[in-house]
Amino acid sequence: MRVAEGPNAPAWAAFVAANDRAREIHRSANLRTLYWDWTFREGEIHYQKYCGTPPEHLLFGLRKAIDMLKEEGLEAAIRRHALLAEATRSAIAKWAEGQVLSFNIANPAERANSITCILMQGRDPKPLLDYCRDKCGVVLGVGLGEIGDRSFRIAHMGHTNAPMVLGTLGAVEMGLKALAIPHGSGGVQAAVEYLGREVGA
């Protein structure tokens, strides 16, 4: 496990897996940096494994997350993510009727169940993101890369449930209305109706 932490950065952890071939290439690759040097990290001094203080809080959090996932069941978690993603897409499909918002991924079969990226045609998404944050307490993901200045993201992954997603969609729809951004009406309702059909009593 690799961990990064510092006075100006949040702590994070990542898993690194390497087979025997990768380890062999590592010995002669001459691409080592202190931080990512596997040989250094696997030395005798325990704190070198973590690049500093062992990340107890992250390890406890990881243990709890795995316990929660096992309790829910992997298939149920996969199903939950698929439902929340499709509910989000149902709302966006309605909003897209206003000809300003659209899916970044045009082919429905290629859309992810983790996040949805929404394009804004001819509009800066920043006022909408600011509105959702300042007026509703909802932080949307910013666009990334070459579409960063004309997109935003809605996440529906991890420890997320229907009220969280519906609340986020409600904040977006409220922002669209308040900022007079053209959009089709009934996005949140479409998400509710989809979940009502798919999640039985």
N, C-alpha and C positions, 0 to 999 in steps of 0.2 A: 504494500500500500504506500502511496506517495501522498504527502500532505504539504500544503502551502499555508503559511500563516505569517502575519506581520502586522505592524502598527497601522498600515494603511490598506490592508486587504482582508477580506473575510476569509476565514479558514475554509478549506475544502480538502477533499480526499479523492483519490482515484486509484483504481486497481491497475496494476501492470502485470501482465502474464507474458512469459517468455519461455520458449522451448529450448531444447539443447542446442539446436542449430543457431538460434538467435544469440545464445550465450557464447557460443564459439566465435561467431562473427564479431561480437562485442569485444573480445580480447584483442583483436587486431584492427578494428575499424578506425581508430584514431579520431573518433568523433565525440569523445567523452567531454562532458562538462561536470563540474563538481556536483551539481544538483541531481543530474540524471545518471550518474555513474553507478551502475549496478554493483560493480566490485566494491566500491566504497560503501554503498548502502548495505551490503551483506557482510560487512566486517564485524569484528568482535564487540565494538563499542555500541551499546544498545541505542543510544540517542541518535547515532548516525543513520539508523534505519528510517527515522522520521524527519530528518533535517532539523532537529531541535527537539522540543518538548513532545513526548508521545501524545497523540490527539485523543485523549480519553473521551471527551465529550462527543467526538465524531464516531468513535467506536461504539459507545453506548447508544447513540442515535441510530447507527447502522443496525445494531442488535435489535432495537425496538422496531425499526422499519421491517426487518426480516420477519420478526414475530408477527407483526400486523399482517404482512403479506401471507404468511402461512395460515394465519387464522381465517383470513378471507378466502383463501384458496386461489391458486394461480389462474385457473380458468375463469373464476368469478371476477378477478381483477382485470383480466383481459377484456371480458365482456363489459365491465363498468367503463373502461376507457373507450371502448368502441361506441357505447351508448352516448357518453358525454360528448364525444367527438362529433357524432352524427347530429346530436341536438344542436351543437354549435353551428354545424354546417347548414342545418335547417333554417336557423335564424339568418345567417349570412346570405343564403339564397334569396330570402325575402328582401333583405336590405339591398341586394344587388339589383333589384327591379328599378331602383332610382338612378341607375347608370353611373354611379360614382364609385361604389364599392364593388369589388369582385374578388374571386379567389385567386391567389397567386398560382396555385396548381390547378390548371384547367381540367385535367382528366380526373374525374372522381375516384377512379381506381387507384390513383397514385397519391392520394391525400393521406396524411399521417393521422394516427389516433393519439398523438402526443400534443401537438400544437397545430393551430391553423393560422396561416399568414394571410392577411387581407390587404389587397391593394386599394389605393384611393386614386382615382383618375382625376388629375387636375387639381388636387387638393393637398395641402400640407397636413399630415396626420397629427402634428404636434398640438394644435388647439383641442382636438378630441382627447388625446392622451392627457393633456393638462386638465381638461374639464373632468374627466373620469377620476383622476387622482385628487384634485382639489375639492370637487363638489360631492364626490361619491366615495372617496377613500379606496378606489379600485385602481391598481397599477397594472396597466397593459404593457405587453412587451413591445419594445421599439423594433422597427424594421432593421434588417441587417444587410450589409454588403451594398451592392449596386442599387438595390431597391429600398435602401434604408430611409430615404427622404420621401417615400410615397407608399409606405406600408406600416402596418402594426400587427402584433401577434396576440392571440388569445391561447393560453395554455389550458389544457384539460387532462393533465397527467398527474401521476403521483397520488398523494393523499388529498383527493378531490372528490366532491360528491355533487349531486344535482343542485342543491340550493346554492352552492358556491358558483357553479357555472351559470345558473339562471340569474343569480345576482350580478355576475359580470356582464352577461348579455343585456340585462336590464339597464345597467349603467351606460353601456355603449349606446343602446337605443335612446336613452334619455339625453345623452350627449349629442347624438345625431339630430334630435329634435331641437334641443336648446341652441345649437350652433347653425341651425337651418341648412344642414347638409342633406341634399336630396337622398332619399332612401325609400324603399318599399316599406309599408307599414306591416306590423304583425310579426316581426322577427321573433320576439320572445314568445309570443303565442304559438308560433310554429314549433319552437323548441319544446314547449310544454306539451303540445299535442303529440309530438313524436314520442317523447318519453312516456306519456300516458298510454299510447298504443303498445309500446314495447315492454314496459315494466308492469307486469300483471299485479293484481291485488293479492 
